[in-house]
């Protein structure tokens, strides 16, 4: 959602001009700070998932990010938007860990568990498609909608749509079962409180370090490159001559290809997960081609045409979402029940949302000094350089990834 609304929101709330150092700084901060906060509180959420149960934390995390996104639509300043983005990302960070842990423990059959995790994660991108549709409709029909804060800005209506996930959740909440593995462990053995230090005991130390750093490399791709792509579109030669509304529609068109690529990547992973057994091989199936696609998109395609960008962003997002789905299937298999939420949360939130998200600030800062004609080209070159660095690092790190022992979840 943020890639779509950050440019018009900063122009409206802060009167900032795209491409200026101040604008780039605020973009970096809006990507970076909420993710850092989300990562830190997400680690706490993983601990609470192990302590209080999977279902309870899952429900509250979804409610938190839904109502935070809704409240952000009424922001009156950039600082207020930043604060509400922080609470939104806290909910998102906790929800990922709680949901993956809960689903993994509901299905004892290894083959079925792998398929369920793979296909369920494909629905993550359905939310992105809904946001893209909401933005397009808001841009096209904003004047016909009730005013928010005395105006009809499309970015406000898009944020307001974040309330949608809370509606079905409230209806199905009484029918959601708790994880049987978590309940059994709690009833049989009492409850030993999870500790982060346990993740660095000899049996888990290498797994935790490797997974955390590789998750960081994966997460650097959207925050350092993919999510900045829509901000490049108004600077393309064939888009600059369009009317403002047509520019925003072109932006939402690129976002649509991005979300369709994400959905395709999730489905592709779900199909491959039961055919490729080796975890390292699964990871490299997506990492290796990404090392060709990302440089082509940001160093070449961005200067050619909007069609080339459509193709490039579709494939780039396909590959990233395959990587993201990989972690949802891999991490539950590496930690015992009492540490599963904490271990997943450490890798995903400290690795992804603290270390990996620093790529957002690197990209926006680097774009101020990159060569190139116009801020769109400089931003593209910066995104390309950052993505190549993290992809090469990820390929090297994949040689240190541990394979799980057996098909069952560790007790």
C-alpha positions as CSV (number, residue, x, y, z in Angstrom):
1,X,0.0,0.0,0.0
2,X,2.8,2.5,0.9
3,X,4.4,2.5,-2.5
4,X,1.1,3.7,-4.1
5,X,0.3,6.4,-1.5
6,X,3.6,7.7,-0.4
7,X,4.1,10.2,-3.3
8,X,0.7,11.9,-3.2
9,X,0.6,11.7,0.6
10,X,3.9,13.6,1.0
11,X,2.8,16.1,-1.6
12,X,-0.4,16.7,0.2
13,X,0.7,16.6,3.8
14,X,4.2,18.0,3.5
15,X,4.0,20.0,0.3
16,X,7.2,18.1,-0.9
17,X,8.3,17.8,-4.5
18,X,9.3,14.3,-5.8
19,X,13.0,13.9,-6.4
20,X,14.2,16.5,-3.9
21,X,16.5,15.4,-1.1
22,X,13.9,16.2,1.5
23,X,11.2,14.2,-0.3
24,X,13.6,11.2,-0.7
25,X,14.5,11.4,3.0
26,X,10.9,11.2,4.1
27,X,10.2,8.3,1.7
28,X,13.1,6.5,3.2
29,X,11.9,7.2,6.7
30,X,8.4,6.1,6.0
31,X,9.7,2.8,4.7
32,X,12.4,2.3,7.3
33,X,11.2,3.5,10.7
34,X,7.8,1.6,10.7
35,X,9.6,-1.5,9.6
36,X,12.2,-1.2,12.4
37,X,9.4,-0.6,14.9
38,X,7.4,-3.5,13.4
39,X,10.5,-5.8,13.6
40,X,11.2,-5.0,17.3
41,X,7.5,-5.4,18.3
42,X,7.2,-8.4,15.9
43,X,9.9,-10.2,17.9
44,X,7.8,-9.6,21.0
45,X,4.8,-10.8,19.1
46,X,6.6,-14.1,18.3
47,X,7.4,-14.5,22.0
48,X,3.7,-13.9,22.9
49,X,2.7,-16.4,20.2
50,X,4.6,-19.1,22.0
51,X,3.5,-17.9,25.5
52,X,-0.2,-17.1,25.0
53,X,-1.2,-19.2,21.9
54,X,-1.2,-18.8,18.2
55,X,-4.9,-18.0,17.6
56,X,-5.2,-15.2,20.1
57,X,-2.2,-13.2,18.9
58,X,-3.2,-13.8,15.2
59,X,-6.6,-12.2,15.7
60,X,-5.3,-9.2,17.7
61,X,-2.5,-8.5,15.1
62,X,-5.0,-8.4,12.2
63,X,-7.3,-6.1,14.1
64,X,-4.3,-3.8,15.0
65,X,-3.1,-3.3,11.4
66,X,-6.6,-2.9,10.0
67,X,-7.7,-0.2,12.4
68,X,-4.3,1.5,12.1
69,X,-4.5,1.7,8.3
70,X,-8.0,3.1,8.7
71,X,-6.9,5.8,11.2
72,X,-3.9,6.7,8.9
73,X,-6.4,7.9,6.3
74,X,-7.3,10.8,8.5
75,X,-3.7,11.9,9.1
76,X,-3.1,15.7,9.2
77,X,0.7,15.7,9.1
78,X,3.6,13.5,7.8
79,X,4.6,12.8,11.4
80,X,1.1,11.5,12.2
81,X,1.1,9.3,9.1
82,X,4.5,7.9,10.2
83,X,3.2,7.1,13.7
84,X,0.2,5.2,12.3
85,X,2.3,3.4,9.8
86,X,4.4,2.1,12.7
87,X,1.3,0.6,14.4
88,X,0.2,-0.8,11.1
89,X,3.6,-2.6,10.6
90,X,3.5,-3.9,14.2
91,X,0.3,-5.7,13.3
92,X,1.6,-7.0,10.0
93,X,4.9,-8.2,11.5
94,X,3.2,-10.1,14.3
95,X,0.5,-11.5,12.0
96,X,3.0,-13.1,9.6
97,X,4.7,-15.1,12.3
98,X,1.4,-16.1,14.2
99,X,-0.3,-17.2,11.0
100,X,2.6,-19.3,9.6
101,X,3.1,-21.0,13.0
102,X,-0.6,-21.6,13.5
103,X,-1.1,-23.1,10.0
104,X,2.0,-25.3,10.2
105,X,0.8,-26.9,13.4
106,X,-2.7,-27.5,12.2
107,X,-1.6,-30.0,9.6
108,X,0.5,-33.0,10.8
109,X,0.9,-34.5,7.3
110,X,4.2,-33.1,5.9
111,X,3.0,-33.1,2.2
112,X,-0.3,-31.5,3.1
113,X,1.4,-29.0,5.4
114,X,3.8,-27.9,2.7
115,X,0.9,-27.4,0.2
116,X,-1.3,-25.6,2.6
117,X,1.5,-23.1,3.6
118,X,2.3,-22.6,-0.1
119,X,-1.2,-21.9,-1.3
120,X,-2.2,-19.9,1.7
121,X,0.7,-17.6,1.2
122,X,-0.5,-17.0,-2.4
123,X,-3.6,-15.2,-0.9
124,X,-1.2,-12.7,0.6
125,X,-1.0,-11.1,-2.9
126,X,-4.8,-11.1,-3.2
127,X,-4.7,-8.3,-0.6
128,X,-2.2,-6.5,-2.8
129,X,-4.5,-6.8,-5.8
130,X,-7.4,-5.4,-3.7
131,X,-5.3,-2.4,-2.7
132,X,-4.3,-1.8,-6.3
133,X,-8.0,-1.9,-7.3
134,X,-9.0,0.4,-4.4
135,X,-6.3,2.9,-5.5
136,X,-7.4,2.8,-9.2
137,X,-11.1,3.3,-8.2
138,X,-10.2,6.1,-5.8
139,X,-8.2,7.9,-8.4
140,X,-11.0,7.5,-10.9
141,X,-14.0,8.2,-8.7
142,X,-12.7,10.2,-5.8
143,X,-14.9,13.2,-6.4
144,X,-18.0,11.1,-6.0
145,X,-17.0,9.7,-2.6
146,X,-17.7,11.3,0.8
147,X,-15.0,13.8,1.7
148,X,-12.2,12.9,4.2
149,X,-10.7,15.8,6.0
150,X,-12.5,18.2,3.7
151,X,-11.0,16.7,0.5
152,X,-11.1,13.8,-2.0
153,X,-7.5,12.6,-2.1
154,X,-7.2,9.1,-3.5
155,X,-4.5,8.1,-1.1
156,X,-6.8,8.6,1.9
157,X,-9.5,6.3,0.4
158,X,-6.8,3.7,-0.3
159,X,-5.7,3.7,3.3
160,X,-9.3,3.5,4.5
161,X,-9.7,0.2,2.6
162,X,-7.2,-1.3,5.1
163,X,-10.2,-1.8,7.4
164,X,-11.6,-4.6,5.1
165,X,-9.6,-7.5,6.6
166,X,-11.2,-6.9,10.0
167,X,-14.7,-7.5,8.8
168,X,-14.5,-11.2,7.9
169,X,-12.2,-11.8,10.9
170,X,-14.8,-10.7,13.4
171,X,-17.3,-13.1,11.8
172,X,-15.1,-16.2,11.8
173,X,-13.3,-15.6,15.0
174,X,-15.5,-18.0,17.1
175,X,-14.7,-20.9,14.7
176,X,-10.9,-20.7,14.6
177,X,-9.3,-23.6,16.4
178,X,-6.1,-23.2,18.5
179,X,-3.0,-25.1,17.5
180,X,-3.3,-28.7,18.7
181,X,0.5,-29.0,19.1
182,X,0.7,-25.9,21.2
183,X,-2.2,-27.0,23.4
184,X,-0.9,-30.5,23.9
185,X,2.6,-29.2,24.8
186,X,1.1,-26.8,27.3
187,X,-1.2,-29.4,28.9
188,X,1.4,-32.2,29.1
189,X,4.6,-30.5,30.1
190,X,3.4,-27.3,31.7
191,X,4.9,-24.3,30.1
192,X,8.5,-23.4,29.9
193,X,8.8,-19.7,28.9
194,X,10.5,-19.2,25.5
195,X,13.8,-17.2,25.6
196,X,15.5,-15.5,22.7
197,X,18.9,-16.8,24.1
198,X,17.7,-20.3,23.4
199,X,17.9,-19.6,19.7
200,X,21.6,-19.2,20.0
201,X,22.3,-22.5,21.8
202,X,24.7,-24.8,19.8
203,X,21.9,-26.8,18.2
204,X,20.1,-23.8,16.8
205,X,22.8,-21.1,16.5
206,X,23.9,-21.7,12.9
207,X,20.3,-22.1,11.7
208,X,19.2,-18.8,13.4
209,X,22.1,-16.8,12.1
210,X,21.9,-18.1,8.5
211,X,18.1,-17.8,8.3
212,X,18.2,-14.2,9.8
213,X,20.8,-12.9,7.3
214,X,19.3,-14.7,4.3
215,X,15.8,-13.4,5.2
216,X,17.4,-9.9,5.3
217,X,18.7,-10.4,1.8
218,X,15.3,-11.5,0.6
219,X,13.5,-8.5,2.3
220,X,16.0,-6.0,0.9
221,X,14.5,-6.7,-2.6
222,X,11.1,-5.2,-2.1
223,X,12.2,-2.4,0.2
224,X,15.4,-1.5,-1.8
225,X,13.9,-1.9,-5.2
226,X,10.4,-3.3,-6.0
227,X,8.4,-0.9,-3.8
228,X,10.1,2.1,-5.3
229,X,9.2,1.2,-8.9
230,X,5.8,3.0,-9.0
231,X,7.6,6.2,-8.0
232,X,9.7,6.0,-11.1
233,X,6.7,5.8,-13.4
234,X,5.7,9.6,-13.5
235,X,9.3,10.3,-14.6
236,X,9.1,8.1,-17.7
237,X,9.1,10.0,-21.0
238,X,5.8,8.5,-22.3
239,X,4.1,9.2,-18.9
240,X,5.3,12.7,-18.3
241,X,3.0,14.1,-21.1
242,X,-0.1,12.6,-19.6
243,X,-2.8,14.4,-17.5
244,X,-2.5,14.0,-13.7
245,X,-5.3,11.4,-13.5
246,X,-3.8,9.4,-16.3
247,X,-0.4,9.4,-14.6
248,X,-2.0,7.9,-11.5
249,X,-3.8,5.3,-13.5
250,X,-0.5,4.4,-15.2
251,X,1.0,4.1,-11.7
252,X,-1.8,1.8,-10.6
253,X,-1.3,-0.2,-13.8
254,X,2.3,-0.9,-12.9
255,X,1.2,-1.9,-9.4
256,X,-1.3,-4.3,-10.9
257,X,1.4,-6.1,-12.9
258,X,3.5,-6.1,-9.7
259,X,0.7,-7.8,-7.7
260,X,-0.1,-10.3,-10.5
261,X,3.6,-11.2,-10.5
262,X,3.4,-11.7,-6.8
263,X,0.4,-14.0,-7.1
264,X,2.1,-16.0,-9.8
265,X,5.2,-16.4,-7.8
266,X,3.3,-17.7,-4.8
267,X,1.4,-20.2,-6.9
268,X,4.6,-21.3,-8.6
269,X,6.3,-22.0,-5.3
270,X,3.2,-23.9,-4.1
271,X,3.6,-26.2,-7.2
272,X,7.3,-26.6,-6.8
273,X,7.4,-27.2,-3.0
274,X,6.2,-30.8,-3.2
275,X,8.5,-31.5,-6.1
276,X,11.8,-30.0,-4.9
277,X,12.9,-31.6,-1.6
278,X,16.2,-29.7,-1.0
279,X,15.7,-26.4,0.8
280,X,18.9,-24.9,-0.7
281,X,17.7,-25.8,-4.2
282,X,14.3,-24.3,-3.6
283,X,16.0,-21.1,-2.5
284,X,18.3,-20.9,-5.5
285,X,15.5,-21.6,-8.0
286,X,14.3,-18.0,-7.3
287,X,17.6,-16.3,-6.3
288,X,19.6,-17.2,-9.4
289,X,17.2,-15.8,-12.1
290,X,16.6,-12.8,-9.9
291,X,20.2,-11.9,-10.3
292,X,19.5,-11.4,-14.1
293,X,16.0,-9.9,-13.9
294,X,16.6,-7.1,-11.4
295,X,19.6,-5.5,-13.2
296,X,17.7,-5.7,-16.5
297,X,14.6,-4.0,-15.0
298,X,16.3,-1.2,-13.2
299,X,19.3,-0.5,-15.5
300,X,17.7,-1.1,-18.9
301,X,13.9,-1.6,-19.0
302,X,13.2,1.6,-17.0
303,X,14.7,3.7,-19.8
304,X,12.9,1.8,-22.7
305,X,9.1,1.8,-22.3
306,X,6.2,1.3,-19.9
307,X,5.6,-2.1,-21.5
308,X,9.1,-3.2,-20.6
309,X,8.6,-2.1,-17.0
310,X,5.4,-4.1,-16.9
311,X,7.2,-7.3,-18.0
312,X,10.2,-6.6,-15.7
313,X,8.2,-5.8,-12.6
314,X,6.0,-8.9,-13.1
315,X,9.0,-11.3,-13.3
316,X,10.9,-9.5,-10.5
317,X,7.9,-9.6,-8.1
318,X,7.3,-13.3,-9.1
319,X,10.8,-14.2,-8.0
320,X,10.7,-12.2,-4.8
321,X,7.3,-13.7,-3.7
322,X,8.7,-17.2,-4.4
323,X,11.5,-16.4,-2.0
324,X,9.1,-15.0,0.6
325,X,6.9,-18.2,0.4
326,X,10.1,-20.2,0.8
327,X,10.6,-18.8,4.3
328,X,7.0,-19.4,5.3
329,X,7.5,-23.1,4.6
330,X,11.1,-23.4,5.9
331,X,11.1,-21.7,9.2
332,X,8.4,-23.8,11.0
333,X,10.5,-26.9,10.3
334,X,13.6,-25.6,12.0
335,X,12.4,-24.8,15.6
336,X,10.7,-26.9,18.3
337,X,7.1,-26.1,19.4
338,X,8.0,-24.0,22.4
339,X,10.4,-21.8,20.3
340,X,8.7,-21.9,16.9
341,X,7.0,-18.5,17.1
342,X,10.1,-16.9,18.7
343,X,12.5,-18.4,16.2
344,X,10.4,-17.5,13.2
345,X,9.9,-14.0,14.5
346,X,13.6,-13.4,15.1
347,X,14.5,-14.4,11.5
348,X,11.6,-12.6,9.9
349,X,11.5,-9.4,12.0
350,X,15.1,-8.9,13.0
351,X,16.5,-10.2,9.7
352,X,13.7,-8.9,7.4
353,X,12.2,-5.9,9.1
354,X,15.3,-4.5,10.9
355,X,18.3,-5.4,8.8
356,X,16.7,-6.0,5.3
357,X,14.5,-2.9,5.4
358,X,17.6,-0.7,5.8
359,X,17.8,-1.2,2.0
360,X,15.0,1.4,1.7
361,X,17.0,4.1,3.3
362,X,20.1,3.1,1.3
363,X,18.2,3.3,-2.0
364,X,16.6,6.7,-1.3
365,X,19.9,8.2,0.0
366,X,21.9,6.7,-2.9
367,X,19.5,8.1,-5.5
368,X,20.6,11.7,-4.5
369,X,24.1,11.0,-5.9
370,X,23.5,8.5,-8.7
371,X,24.2,9.6,-12.2
372,X,21.3,9.8,-14.7
373,X,18.9,12.2,-16.3
374,X,16.0,12.9,-14.0
375,X,15.1,11.6,-10.5
376,X,13.3,8.5,-11.9
377,X,16.4,7.2,-13.7
378,X,18.6,8.0,-10.7
379,X,16.2,6.1,-8.4
380,X,16.1,3.2,-10.8
381,X,19.9,2.9,-10.9
382,X,20.1,3.1,-7.1
383,X,17.5,0.3,-6.8
384,X,19.4,-1.8,-9.3
385,X,22.7,-1.5,-7.4
386,X,21.1,-2.3,-4.1
387,X,19.2,-5.3,-5.4
388,X,22.3,-6.8,-7.0
389,X,24.4,-6.4,-3.8
390,X,21.8,-8.3,-1.7
391,X,21.2,-11.0,-4.4
392,X,24.9,-11.8,-4.6
393,X,25.1,-11.9,-0.8
394,X,22.0,-14.2,-0.7
395,X,23.4,-16.6,-3.2
396,X,26.7,-16.9,-1.2
397,X,24.7,-17.3,2.0
398,X,22.6,-20.1,0.6
399,X,25.6,-22.4,1.0
400,X,25.3,-22.1,4.8
401,X,21.5,-22.8,5.0
402,X,20.7,-25.9,7.1
403,X,18.5,-28.6,5.8
404,X,15.7,-29.8,8.2
405,X,16.0,-33.3,9.8
406,X,13.1,-35.4,8.5
407,X,9.6,-34.3,7.4
408,X,7.9,-33.8,10.7
409,X,7.9,-30.6,12.8
410,X,10.4,-30.7,15.6
411,X,8.8,-31.3,19.0
